[in-house]
Amino acid sequence: MIGRLLGPIECVLGIYNLLVIAHLVITLLRVPSNKWTEMLRSIVEPALKLVRPLLDRFFPQEGRRGFDWSPVALVVIIWVIQLLL
């Protein structure tokens, strides 16, 4: 029973991970805003808002040199969750 639930959960986590990576790439390449980038941002940004306070607690803003590490941290968190499932 639990195995039947883990497959779809892992699939959703994998897709979300790809969306976070796409958001990171789009941000790094400074792609102009359009409906697709806004849609991607609206999907990924709520999770990033949860991760940013954790990063601020462990790594003060001045130690990050202006780069937003929250997508990288979120990818790692998702990978860890997938490993635990």
Rosetta blueprint (number, residue, H / E / L):
1 M L
2 I H
3 G H
4 R H
5 L H
6 L H
7 G H
8 P H
9 I H
10 E H
11 C H
12 V H
13 L H
14 G H
15 I H
16 Y H
17 N H
18 L H
19 L H
20 V H
21 I H
22 A H
23 H H
24 L H
25 V H
26 I H
27 T H
28 L H
29 L H
30 R L
31 V L
32 P L
33 S L
34 N L
35 K H
36 W H
37 T H
38 E H
39 M H
40 L H
41 R H
42 S H
43 I H
44 V H
45 E H
46 P H
47 A H
48 L H
49 K H
50 L H
51 V H
52 R H
53 P H
54 L H
55 L H
56 D H
57 R H
58 F H
59 F L
60 P L
61 Q H
62 E H
63 G H
64 R H
65 R L
66 G L
67 F L
68 D L
69 W L
70 S H
71 P H
72 V H
73 A H
74 L H
75 V H
76 V H
77 I H
78 I H
79 W H
80 V H
81 I H
82 Q H
83 L H
84 L H
85 L L
